[in-house]
Amino acid sequence: MSNKNKTVIKPGAKGSLLVLCWLLLVVPSLFFLLVSSCSSVESSVLNKEEVAAEEQEESSDLEWTEVSRIIVLGNVDWTDTGLEVKEDQEIYFSAEKQISLQRGNPMAWCGPDGMDRKTMQQPISDKNIGALIGKVVWLISIEVDEETGEEIRHEIIEKFYIGSADQVRMPISGRLFLGVNENVVGDNSGEFEVIIYLPLLP
């Protein structure tokens, strides 16, 4: 009877071998899924960036036509432009001249970009005081007080910064107003001259 070497696999070794085989099959699959997921996320981010870039490029390629010139007095809270705008409508503003934030003070003059100072007493607190700003007013309804006869206006108001020149997408539909980024305007003087442009339709 011949003696032949036999390989004996112990029960514990069989379990280890099965685990190894399982890892060899599953780990590559998990790695593939992980890579695919990362690629999908990256592709999604890139797509969003590409869309944003395309929108910005299309916006910058717009041709504009002047539709209105508005004088914004420094001592008036808000100036009605007489324009009704639509939500997401693109409007370009260009402004010049100066106002004084304190009549008689030669150091208080500023252009449409405002003075390099910010206070809590401003309609838009994180922008320069005295800067040119805008707002859109969406009138919901008007009620009349039966006792006083006073009109009560229910409105939605969205404010935005303009400065000396800016292209702004309207936040809501409604009436467009222009003003100065300061709440106390009674002691102001001077004016901004603002030109309003709309995209030239093909």
Secondary structure, DSSP 8 states (H G I E B T S, - for coil): ----------HHHHHHHHHHHHHHHHHHHHHHHHHHHHHHHHHHHHHHHHHHHHHHHHHHT--EEEEEEEEEETT-SEEEEEEEE-TT-EEEEEEE--EESSTT-TT-EE-TT-BS---SSSSSTTS-BT-EEEEEEEEEEEEE-TTT--EEEEEEEEEEE-TTEEEEE-SSSEEEEEEES-S--TT-EEEEEEEEEEE---
